[in-house]
């Protein structure tokens, strides 16, 4: 799971550096996606 979360965070940081105006929105979306993945995995288990 840590690998998935780290990959998601890296993509969010990369997107934020490309679009400074959308950095906050990108970070919020990234956190939401990460949380959704964790919830889905917990349900699957």
C-alpha positions in Angstrom: 0.0 0.0 0.0 2.8 2.4 0.8 4.1 2.1 -2.8 0.7 3.0 -4.2 0.4 6.0 -1.9 3.9 7.2 -2.6 3.3 6.8 -6.4 0.1 8.9 -6.0 1.8 11.6 -4.0 4.7 11.8 -6.6 2.2 12.3 -9.4 0.4 15.0 -7.4 3.7 16.8 -6.8 4.7 16.5 -10.4 1.3 17.9 -11.6 1.6 20.7 -9.0 5.0 21.8 -10.3 3.6 21.9 -13.9 0.5 23.9 -12.9 1.1 26.0 -9.9 -2.5 27.4 -10.0 -3.9 23.9 -9.7 -1.5 22.6 -7.1 -4.0 22.8 -4.2 -6.8 21.2 -6.3 -4.4 18.5 -7.5 -3.3 17.7 -4.0 -6.9 17.5 -2.8 -7.8 15.1 -5.7 -4.7 13.0 -5.0 -5.5 12.6 -1.3 -9.1 11.7 -2.2 -7.9 9.1 -4.7 -5.4 7.7 -2.2 -8.1 7.4 0.5 -10.5 5.8 -2.0 -7.9 3.2 -2.9 -7.3 2.4 0.8 -11.0 2.0 1.4 -11.5 -0.2 -1.7 -8.6 -2.4 -0.6 -10.0 -2.8 2.9 -13.4 -3.7 1.5 -11.8 -6.3 -0.9 -9.9 -7.9 2.0 
